[in-house]
C-alpha cells in the first residue's frame, strides 16, 4: 500500500492548525491582498502615470542641461542617459521643424 504524500517543504510531523491560527492566517492573507490591490490600482491610475512621466521628463531635462554645460550624461543609470538623449533629440528635431516652417513662411 502507498503512503500519502506530503509537500516536500512540509515537516514530516506537521500538526494541523487550530481554528484561531487559520483565522489569523486568513486575516493576514486578506491584508496582504488588499495592500497588493491598492498598489496595483495606484500604479495603473492615469494620474500616477502622468506624475511619473513628468518626473522622468524633469530629470531628463536636468540631465540634458548637465550634458550641455559639459558635465556629461549620468553614468550610474543607463535609462537616465537614454532618456536625456531622447529628449535632446526631440528638442533638436523640434527646433529644425520650426526653422523650416519659419523659412517657408519667409519665402511667401
C-alpha positions, 0 to 999 in steps of 0.5 A, a space after each residue: 500500500 502507498 503512503 500519502 504524500 506530503 509537500 516536500 517543504 512540509 515537516 514530516 510531523 506537521 500538526 494541523 492548525 487550530 481554528 484561531 491560527 487559520 483565522 489569523 492566517 486568513 486575516 493576514 492573507 486578506 491584508 496582504 491582498 488588499 495592500 497588493 490591490 491598492 498598489 496595483 490600482 495606484 500604479 495603473 491610475 492615469 494620474 500616477 502615470 502622468 506624475 511619473 512621466 513628468 518626473 522622468 521628463 524633469 530629470 531628463 531635462 536636468 540631465 540634458 542641461 548637465 550634458 550641455 554645460 559639459 558635465 556629461 550624461 549620468 553614468 550610474 543609470 543607463 535609462 537616465 542617459 537614454 532618456 536625456 538623449 531622447 529628449 535632446 533629440 526631440 528638442 533638436 528635431 523640434 527646433 529644425 521643424 520650426 526653422 523650416 516652417 519659419 523659412 517657408 513662411 519667409 519665402 511667401 
